[in-house]
Amino acid sequence: MTIPDGYPKDYLFLQITQDVPLAASQDDLKASGKVNLGLDYRHLLGAHWMVGVHYRIRSFERKNGQSLSILSLSNQSQRIIRVYHPLYALVGTEWTYLIPTRRISLPLTKDPDYQTEIGVGINTSLWYYLHPHLLVEMRGARWRGTKTNRLHGWESTLSVGYAF
């Protein structure tokens, strides 16, 4: 048994996220130190699978001091593993559309030095239910772009979720 019967199947998360460049990205980028907001919607499929979509901003600083922000639109699937109620572990994969921009404020300005990419990633989460409708999540994800070898990173996220 995983998430108990009678618990809601839909979840909305408000997230704070921080990213660190990895692999080839470290040649051009460094962590900006900024904490960004994200929004995530997930749906429980059956007893063992969670699927969802999320929107995030990834902030980096170039070695020359300019900023690079990446709009990230993703879908994910995760396997739910009950550790003990109310603690759950989730492990899964994600597909991400990465849009590099010079800044996040409107109007968006695409960064000419980086290409828009489709990314892939693996992720793991810990969920702790405070109440059947309220939970906290700690999440880590390793992601990378697939078109070039320029966008790689590690994402750390802390979320508060509402189940409905």
N, C-alpha and C positions, 0 to 999 in steps of 0.2 A: 504494500500500500504506500502511496506517496501522499500528496496533498489530500486531506480528509474530504469525504463527500460533504456537500453542503457549503463548501467554501466557494467564493466567486470564481468565475472563469476568466474575467477580463481585468487587466491591470494597467494603470497609468502611473508612470514614474517621472519624478522631477529629479534631475541628476546634476551633480557637480563632477567635472572631469578634468584630469590633467594628463597630458601626453608627453612622452619622451621619445626622441628619435633613436632609431636603432640601425644597425648594419650600414648600408651605403648612405643613408640619410645623415649620418653623423659627420660626413665630410662637408656638407653644406649647411646643416641646421643644428640648432641646439634648443633645449627646452626653454620656453619663454618664461616659465614660472607662473603664468596666468592660470587661473582656475576658470573653466568655462561651464556654461549651463547646457543641458541636454534634455530632451523629452523622449520618452519611450512608451510604446503601447505594446502589450503582450497578451496573448490569448492561450489558455490552457486547452490542449488537444488531448482528449482522453485522460488517462491517469499519469502518464509518464513523459509527455512532450509539451514544450512551450514554444510558440512561434511569435515573432514580433517584428515591428519596424521601429526605427529610431532615427532621430535627428541630433547631430552633435556638431560642435565646432572644435576643431583641433588647432591650437595656437603654437607656433614655433617662432624662433628668431634665427635669422640667417647670420652667418659668420661676419657679414659686413654691417650688421646692426639693423637691417630692415626686417620688418615682420612678415610672416607668412601665415595666413589663416586658411584652413581647409574645411569647407562645408562637407559634411559627411551624412549621407542618407543611406541607411542600411536595412537589410532584413536579416533575421537570425532564426535559428532553431536550436533548442537546447533540450537535453535529456535531464529529467529531474531525478535526483537521488535523495531519498529521505535519510538524513543522518539520525535525527531523532526529532519528534515534533516538539517545538516549532522551528527547528533548524533544518534547512534543505541546501543541498549542493546542486548546481546546474552546470553542465558542460556542453559546449556546442560549437557551431560554426556560423559564419556570417559572410554575406556579400555586401559590398559597400560601393557607393558611387562617390568618388572623391573629387571635389571641385576646388582647386587652389585659387585663392583670392588675395589681393593686397590688403584688404580690410573687410571686416564683416558688416560694417554699417552700409546702409542703402545710399546710393545705388552701389551694388556689388561691382567690383572691378577685378576681372580675371587677371591672374598673374601671368605675364607672357613667358616667364622662365620655366614654368611647370605645366605639364599637360593634365587635362582631366583624365582620370583613370577609374577603372573598375578594380576594386580591391577585394581581397579575401582575408579572413582572419579566423582565429580560434579564440574562444572565450571561456571563462569559468566564473561562476558567481556563488555567493553564499547569501541565502535569504533567511531572515529571522522575522517571524510573525509576531508582532506586538498584540495583534487583535486579528480576527478573521478578515477585516477590511483594511488593515494598516500593517505595513512591513518595511523593513530596511534591507538594503542590499549593498554588498561590497562586490565589485566586479573588476576583473582584469582581462585585458584582451591584447593579443599580439596580432597586428594587422600589417598588410603591405599592399602596395599597388602592383598590378600585373602587367601594365603596359611598358613602363620603364623600370629602372632599378633605383629610383630616386626617392620614393616615399615608403618608408618603413617606420613602424613605431610600436610603442607599448602604451596602453591606455589604462589608467586607474580611475575608478568611478565609485562614488558613494551616492546612493539613491534613497529616496523615500517614495514608497509606492502606496497607491490607493486601489483597492480591489472593489469592483462593482459588478 
